[in-house]
Amino acid sequence: MAPRVPEDVPLVLTATDRTLSRRYGSGDVPTVTVSGRLGDLAAWLTGRRPHQPLDCRRSGAVAPLPELLGWP
């Protein structure tokens, strides 16, 4: 699902119910961190609605989830 993450959005996904973290992209803009249950992260990344809300932060402040690109 990496192609769905915009190149200009450094994104870190962190599962709260597993010991898993995944980084996408690079750059100088502040990193966006999205945290939640692994299944909910996978649902969001594939374009489905998560069962539980995800926590999204940019530079430590609460932020809206970034818009993902369409299917490759």
Phi and psi in degrees as GROMACS dihedral restraints (atoms count N, CA, C in turn):
[ dihedral_restraints ]
;  ai    aj    ak    al  type     phi  dphi    fc
    3     4     5     6     1   -53.1    20    10
    4     5     6     7     1   -37.3    20    10
    6     7     8     9     1   -63.2    20    10
    7     8     9    10     1   -15.1    20    10
    9    10    11    12     1   -80.2    20    10
   10    11    12    13     1   -16.6    20    10
   12    13    14    15     1   -85.7    20    10
   13    14    15    16     1   122.5    20    10
   15    16    17    18     1   -58.3    20    10
   16    17    18    19     1   140.1    20    10
   18    19    20    21     1   -62.3    20    10
   19    20    21    22     1   -26.9    20    10
   21    22    23    24     1   -89.8    20    10
   22    23    24    25     1    10.3    20    10
   24    25    26    27     1  -118.5    20    10
   25    26    27    28     1    97.3    20    10
   27    28    29    30     1   -66.5    20    10
   28    29    30    31     1   116.8    20    10
   30    31    32    33     1  -123.2    20    10
   31    32    33    34     1   135.2    20    10
   33    34    35    36     1  -121.3    20    10
   34    35    36    37     1   123.8    20    10
   36    37    38    39     1  -102.3    20    10
   37    38    39    40     1   129.4    20    10
   39    40    41    42     1  -128.0    20    10
   40    41    42    43     1   119.2    20    10
   42    43    44    45     1   -80.0    20    10
   43    44    45    46     1   130.6    20    10
   45    46    47    48     1   -88.0    20    10
   46    47    48    49     1   -13.2    20    10
   48    49    50    51     1  -109.4    20    10
   49    50    51    52     1     6.5    20    10
   51    52    53    54     1  -143.6    20    10
   52    53    54    55     1   170.6    20    10
   54    55    56    57     1   -98.9    20    10
   55    56    57    58     1    71.5    20    10
   57    58    59    60     1  -138.2    20    10
   58    59    60    61     1   133.1    20    10
   60    61    62    63     1  -142.2    20    10
   61    62    63    64     1   139.5    20    10
   63    64    65    66     1  -134.8    20    10
   64    65    66    67     1   131.3    20    10
   66    67    68    69     1  -106.4    20    10
   67    68    69    70     1   137.7    20    10
   69    70    71    72     1  -125.5    20    10
   70    71    72    73     1   140.0    20    10
   72    73    74    75     1    74.8    20    10
   73    74    75    76     1   176.9    20    10
   75    76    77    78     1  -155.3    20    10
   76    77    78    79     1   172.4    20    10
   78    79    80    81     1   143.3    20    10
   79    80    81    82     1   179.8    20    10
   81    82    83    84     1   -94.2    20    10
   82    83    84    85     1   -10.7    20    10
   84    85    86    87     1   -74.2    20    10
   85    86    87    88     1   157.6    20    10
   87    88    89    90     1   -58.2    20    10
   88    89    90    91     1   140.2    20    10
   90    91    92    93     1   -70.7    20    10
   91    92    93    94     1   139.3    20    10
   93    94    95    96     1   -99.1    20    10
   94    95    96    97     1   126.6    20    10
   96    97    98    99     1  -112.4    20    10
   97    98    99   100     1   125.0    20    10
   99   100   101   102     1  -116.7    20    10
  100   101   102   103     1   124.1    20    10
  102   103   104   105     1  -122.1    20    10
  103   104   105   106     1   147.4    20    10
  105   106   107   108     1   167.1    20    10
  106   107   108   109     1  -177.8    20    10
  108   109   110   111     1   -63.0    20    10
  109   110   111   112     1   146.7    20    10
  111   112   113   114     1   -54.6    20    10
  112   113   114   115     1   -45.4    20    10
  114   115   116   117     1   -62.6    20    10
  115   116   117   118     1   -36.5    20    10
  117   118   119   120     1   -71.3    20    10
  118   119   120   121     1   -37.7    20    10
  120   121   122   123     1   -63.4    20    10
  121   122   123   124     1   -43.8    20    10
  123   124   125   126     1   -63.5    20    10
  124   125   126   127     1   -41.1    20    10
  126   127   128   129     1   -60.5    20    10
  127   128   129   130     1   -49.2    20    10
  129   130   131   132     1   -61.5    20    10
  130   131   132   133     1   -44.8    20    10
  132   133   134   135     1   -65.4    20    10
  133   134   135   136     1   -26.9    20    10
  135   136   137   138     1   -95.9    20    10
  136   137   138   139     1     4.1    20    10
  138   139   140   141     1    93.0    20    10
  139   140   141   142     1    10.0    20    10
  141   142   143   144     1  -100.7    20    10
  142   143   144   145     1   167.5    20    10
  144   145   146   147     1   -84.8    20    10
  145   146   147   148     1   127.3    20    10
  147   148   149   150     1   -66.0    20    10
  148   149   150   151     1   149.6    20    10
  150   151   152   153     1   -71.6    20    10
  151   152   153   154     1   -38.4    20    10
  153   154   155   156     1  -114.0    20    10
  154   155   156   157     1   149.4    20    10
  156   157   158   159     1   -61.9    20    10
  157   158   159   160     1   147.2    20    10
  159   160   161   162     1   -98.7    20    10
  160   161   162   163     1   148.6    20    10
  162   163   164   165     1   -97.3    20    10
  163   164   165   166     1   121.5    20    10
  165   166   167   168     1  -119.6    20    10
  166   167   168   169     1   131.5    20    10
  168   169   170   171     1  -136.5    20    10
  169   170   171   172     1   142.9    20    10
  171   172   173   174     1  -126.4    20    10
  172   173   174   175     1   119.2    20    10
  174   175   176   177     1    55.9    20    10
  175   176   177   178     1    35.3    20    10
  177   178   179   180     1    85.4    20    10
  178   179   180   181     1   -11.4    20    10
  180   181   182   183     1   -98.0    20    10
  181   182   183   184     1   144.5    20    10
  183   184   185   186     1   -57.3    20    10
  184   185   186   187     1   135.3    20    10
  186   187   188   189     1  -143.0    20    10
  187   188   189   190     1   159.4    20    10
  189   190   191   192     1   -70.8    20    10
  190   191   192   193     1   154.6    20    10
  192   193   194   195     1   -61.0    20    10
  193   194   195   196     1   139.5    20    10
  195   196   197   198     1   -69.9    20    10
  196   197   198   199     1   151.9    20    10
  198   199   200   201     1   -74.9    20    10
  199   200   201   202     1   130.9    20    10
  201   202   203   204     1   -93.1    20    10
  202   203   204   205     1   156.7    20    10
  204   205   206   207     1   -77.1    20    10
  205   206   207   208     1   168.3    20    10
  207   208   209   210     1   -71.2    20    10
  208   209   210   211     1   177.2    20    10
  210   211   212   213     1   -65.5    20    10
  211   212   213   214     1   136.9    20    10
